[in-house]
Amino acid sequence: CWPWPVKIYTLGRFSLAVDGEAVGEAGRLPPKPVELLQALIALGGRQIAIPILIEILWPEAESKGGRGAFESNLSRLRRLLAHDDALLVEGGRLTLNPTLCWVDVWSFERLLRRLQAALRGILPTDCVTLIAQTEKLRHLYQGEFLYREGCRPGALSLQERLRTRLVNTLIEVGGCLEAARHWDRAAKL
């Protein structure tokens, strides 16, 4: 569904663009709807049980109070994203609609999987393709997941997992480049 009407950047910084326009500065966005969006993404963004989100974001709230806070902030987040169907609620689970929303961390993980498949020989590749994919990967990775946002629920495990996978993949790419005698590229990487 390119171009996606909603773009969410989470690697290194948090920013949001809706219909090609930046939506406020990270510090000026309403905090709880943004925290809801960030927690949803940190948990994978798809089919996340609403009670889990409530427990993470409103741990002190009683069951009905937590549900009310969730509903209120979901409504505010939908207004912020300017597309009601950007967030789907189905069977007590919340999903960030992948047909309307582009998330940098999702693109990063897809590219990382493709690069790892190429390194393992599952996908045919050559050094030029390997270098191009690695550059795209490095371009997407602007820093750790929600690094500038401080400690967010679920963010630390995702930060660590992404960083570890990136480092290990770059080491493997460097080894392949060395084996192909692309010394300068390997050293630069």
Secondary structure, 3 states (H helix, E strand, C coil): CCCCCEEEECECCCEEEECCEECCCHHHCCHHHHHHHHHHHHCCCCCEEHHHHHHHHCCCCCHHHHHHHHHHHHHHHHHHHCCHHHEEEECCEEEECCCCEEEHHHHHHHHHHHHHHHHCCCCCCCHHHHHHHHHHHHHHCCCCECHHHCCCCCHHHHHHHHHHHHHHHHHHHHHHHHHCCCHHHHHHC
